[in-house]
Amino acid sequence: MMRLFLNPNRRLKILMISYEFPPVVSGGIGKLTYDKYQAYKESGHDIVLIAPVSHNRKKGQLYIPAKGNILKFFLTFFYSFFSVMIRKPDIIYALSGTYVGFVSFIISKIFSIPYVVLAHGNEFIRFYNKSDIRKVLNIIYNNSLIVLAVSSFTKKLLIDFGVDKNKIEVVNNYIDSDNWIVPAANQIVEVREKYDLKPQDFVLITVSRLDKRKGHDKIIKALALMILNFPEFRGRIKYIIVGNGKEYDRLKNMVCECNLNDSVLFFGYVPYRDLSLLYAISDLFVMPSSFLRNDGSVEGFGLSYIEAAIYGLPSVAGIESGAIDIIDDDKTGFLVNPDDIYKIQEVLLYCVKNKERVKDMGVAARNSVLSRFSKDKLYPRELSLILRWLDNM
């Protein structure tokens, strides 16, 4: 067999397909798509990305709407078909197994071009009890060249879902830490003063969509319990919630019912360029995500834990999530049962009472993330896996 692909210097022609790309639907998948696209492009690969863009698109961008599943599917298929017909790529990289994976599967069958699927969690686990859709998704995954799972937790979910375990490789999500710049000390002081944060205040932060599984409500309940049991901490703990979503009204009502209006701050959507300041004024990142089996909702990885660690924040995360690949319990953060409010309260109380220990854990978290989840470390591993699988076709 000719070893064409295993040559690490070989430049691939890649068609990358995603359902998110900044600034449209600026969630974790959008950030991940941007980082992966940039990694392959900067390495010299000939890559074309097909993803939804906004109405005020740049010159040369074709329109795919962010909403409207049928139109989005057909336009994605149409652009992908002609891109493959004209460019004849070596491989298709589908950043999800949803309609993006279905498009990749069809194009692969038409043109006999292999495709890779990136698996997160939510996009397939929500169809666990829907046998017809589950069968289609398993066809997509099992006919791919390789399925890249974003965490060991996601790999277990895939195997349980029916995906061939021999096709699955774990490659954690990575970020380009150069894009996250620590603000100057005077900027941090100004922001703390702006929001009336005193030096002795302990600041929690969550950056995510306001979805039920993220655990905002668990933190609010734990704070209410903590202040009830230890009233001396009222006013000394602030909780910053960044993001929009369908849980907003319920969370606002919960804050009022728990009499925490002076402790919980809702910031709504914050652009990436401004997030660094909010991370920098915080002490602890909290997102005790749940695996909501009935809703088919799960945290397959959790890029926010990595972002927080870059700014020296340890995290509180749910034990049934991809965070188990990121957080070393009691060293770089805390892994908790998200349904155990008393345990979450215990962890928060410990952190408030041991602020210096929390800082040390934040330093450890930053060092861990920079050594294990950087683009420079994980992108070469991802590329080498794809090349090896191509070579073994």
N, C-alpha and C positions, 0 to 999 in steps of 0.2 A: 504494500500500500504506500502511495506517495504521501509523505508528511508535509502537506502544504500549509495546513492551518496551525500546526503546533509551533511553527516559527514565531517567536514572540515579537519579531519585527514586522510581521505581516500586517498590512493595513486592510481592514475589512470594509466592505460596502454594507451598511446597516440601514434598515428601515425600522425606526423606533415609533411605536404607537402608544399613546397614553390617553386617558380621559381627563387629565388635569395638567395645566401648565400655567405658571404665573403670568398675568395677574388674575386669570380666570379661576375661581374656586380655589383660593389660596390656602389649601390644607396641606397635610403632610405629603400626600401623593404628588401634589404640584411641586413642592420643594424638592422632593426626591427625583422627580422627572427632570427638573432643571439641573440638579447636580450630576445625574447620570449622563444626560445629554452633553453637558460641558466636559465631563471626564473623557468621553469617547472622542469628542470633537478636538479637544486640546491634545489628545494623543495622536492625532493625525488620521483618524478613521473617517471615511467618507460616509457621513451620517445625515439622514433626513428624518425629521420629526413630524409626525402628524398628531395633532391634539387640538382641542377646542381653543379658540382665541376670541377676544372681545370684538365688539363692533368697530371700535377704533383701532383696527389692526394696522400693522406697519406695511410698507410697500413690499410686495412679494409674498405676503401671507394670504393663504386661502381661508375662506370663512367656514368654520364648523361651530355650530351653536353650543353653548354650555348646557342648554336645556333642550328638551324635546328628543326623547330616546330614539324614535324611529328615524327622524331626519339626521340625527347625529350618527346613527349606525350607517345609513346609506351614503352619507357624504364621506365618512371615514373609509368605507369600503371603496367608494369611487376613487378617492385620491390615492388610496393604497394600491389599488389595482393598476392605475396608470403610472404610479411611481415605480412599481415593480417591473412593469412592462418596458418602461424607458430605461431605468437604471440597472436592472438585473442584479439586485443585491445578493450578498452571500448568505444573509440571515435576516430574519424579522425578529425584533425584540418587542414583545407585548408586555407592557408594564402592569397588566392585570389579566385575570381570566374571564372578565365580563364580556361585553360586546367587543372589546378590544381583542381579547383572546379568540373570540368567534371569527372576527374579521381575519385575524392572522391564520387561523385554521383553514378557512376557505381559500385564502390567497395561496397558502402553502400547497393545498391540494391541486389548485389550478396550475401553478408554476413549478411545482416540485422544489420549493425552497424551504429549508428547515426554519423552524421558529422556536424561540425561547419564551417561556412565560414566567413572569415574576408573581409570586403568590404572597399576599399580605395576611388575609384572614377573613375580614368582613365580606369580601366579594363572593366567597364561596360558602362560608359556614351558614349564612342566612338562608341558603337553599338546602340545608341538610335534610329537612323533612319533606322536601318537594321533589319526589322521585324523578319526574320527567326532566326537570331542569338540572338536577344532580347528575343524571346520566349524560346530558349534553356537556356539562362542565368537565366530567371525567373523561369524555372523549377528547375535549380540548387539551386537558392536561396530559393525558396518556399518549396522545399523538405528537406532543411537542418533542423537540430534541432533548430538552432538559427543563425541569421546573426549579426555579431559584426561590427558595423559601427565605423570607426576611428574618426568621428566627427559628430556634430549635422548637419553640412552642408551636409555630406555624407548621413546621414539618410534621409534628404529631397530629395536628388537626387535618392536614392533607392526607396522611395515611389512613386515619379514621374515616375520612370522607370517601376513600376508595381509590386514591392515586397510587400508582406503582411506586413503592418506596425506593426502588433502584434508580428511578428517574430524578429523585429529589436531592438537591444540594443546598446546604445552608450558606447564604452569604448575607450577613447583617447589612442593614442600611448604613450608608456612610454619608458624611457631610464634609464640606470644604470649610475647615475652621478659619481659613483666611477671610471668609465672608462675615465673620462674627468678631467685631472689634470691641475690646473692653473700653468703655468710656473713661474720660479723664476724671480725676477725683473731684474737681470743682463742679463738673456736670452732675455727678452723683449727689453732691451736697445740695445743689440747686433743685434737683428733682425731689429729693426728700423734703426739703423745705416747702416746695410747691404743694405737696400732699400732706403737709403737717406731720411728717414722720420724725419722731424724736430719736435721738441716738440709742435710747434704751428699748425702743420698739422692736418687736420681732415680726418680720414680714414674710408671709406665705404668698406663693404665687402659683397660679395654674394658667397655662397657655394652651388652649385647645378650643375646638368647637364645643358649644354647650349641648352636648349629647348626654343621655342618661347614663351611659356606661362609664363616662369619664370620672364620676365620683365627686363632683362639686358638692352635691347634697350631703355626702358622707362627711366631708370636711366641715361644712356648716353645722351639721348636727354635733360633730365632735367638739367644735369650738364652743357651741352652746352648752354642752355638757361640762366642758372644762371650766368655763366661766361660772357656771352654776356651782361647781364643786370648789373652785378656787377664785372667788370674786376679786381677789387682789390683781388678777391678770386682765380684768376688763380695761380696755383702753390701751393696753400694752401690746396687743396682738392685732395686726392688720392682715387682711386676706384680699389680695388683688386677683381679680378674675378677668382674664383677657380672652376675648372671643365672642362671637355671636352664635345663635342657634335656637332650636325649638324649645329648649329648657329654660330660656331666659325668664319668662313670666313666673314659672313655678319656683325658680331659685330666688327671684326677688321677693315673692310672697313668703318663702321660707325664712329669708333674712329678717323680714318684718316680724313674723310670728316668733322668731327666736330672739327678738330685740337686739339684733346685731348690726343695725344700720350704721353705727359709728365704727364698726370693725371691718365690714366687707365693702370693697370698692369694685364696682363694675366698670371696666374700661371699654368694653365693646371691641370692635376690630381695631388692631394696631398694626401699621405697616412694619415689615421686617426691619427696616432701617431704624425704627424707634424702639424695637423690642429690647435691644441691648441695654438701654437705660433702665427698663423695668426689671430685667434680670439682675442688673447691677445693684439696685436698691433693695433687693430681696435677700432673705436668709435661707429659705427652704422651698424647694419645688414640690408641690403636692398634686398627685393625680392617681388616686387609688382605683384604677379602672377595674371594672367587673367583667366577667364572662357571662353575658346575658344569653343563655342558651335558647330560651323561648323566643327572644327577639333576633337571634342570630347575629349578635353584636359582640365584637371582641377586639382587644388591643393587640394586633399582631406583632407590633414592635414598639413604637413610641419615640419618634424623633425628638419630641420635646424634652425627654429625659436627657438626651445627649446635648441639646442646645443649652439646657440649664447647667449641665456639668461644665461646659466650656466657660461659664461665668462663675464657676466655683460653688455651685449649689448642689448639695446632695438632694436626693428625691425620696418621696414616699410613694410607693407604687403597689398595685395589686399583684398578688402572688400568681394568679392565673392569667398571665399575659406575657408578651414578648419581652417585658422588662426584666425577666429572669436572666436574659442574656447580657443585660446592661449593668444591673445593680448587684453589687456584692453586699449581701445583707449585713447590716450593722457596721459596714466599713465605708461604703460609698453611698449608702442610703438605707432605706428600710422597706422590706417586702411584707405586706400585711394582707390579711383577709379583709377585703373591702366591706364586708357585711358586719364586721366586728367593730362597732363604733367605739366601744370601750378601749380596744387595743389601739385604734387610731388616736383617741384622746391621750392614751398613755404615751405614745410616741411623740405627739405634739408637746405634751407637758415636759417630757425629757429634753426635747430640743430647746424649748424656751429656757429651761433651767440650766442647760449646758451649751451656751452659745459658742464658747471657744471650741468645744468638741465638734460642734456642727461645722465650724469653719475648717477644722482639720479634715473632716469627712468630705467637705467641698473640694479641698485641695486634692485629696485622694481621688475623688470623682473626676476632676478635670484631668489629672494625670492618666487615669484609666481610659477615659474617652479618647484622649489624644493619641494614646499608644495602640488602642484596639479598634477605633471606629473612624479613623481618618481616611480620606479619599486615597491618600498615597499608599495606605496599607491594603484596603479592601478592594479598590478598583482593579489592581493587578491580579488579585485572586479571582475576581469575577471573570475577568477577561481570559485568564488561563484556563478556567473551567470550561468556558464556552469554546475556546480553541481546541481543548482536548476532546470534548464531545463531538465537535465537527470533524476532527481527525479520525474518530472512531466510527463514523457513519458507515 
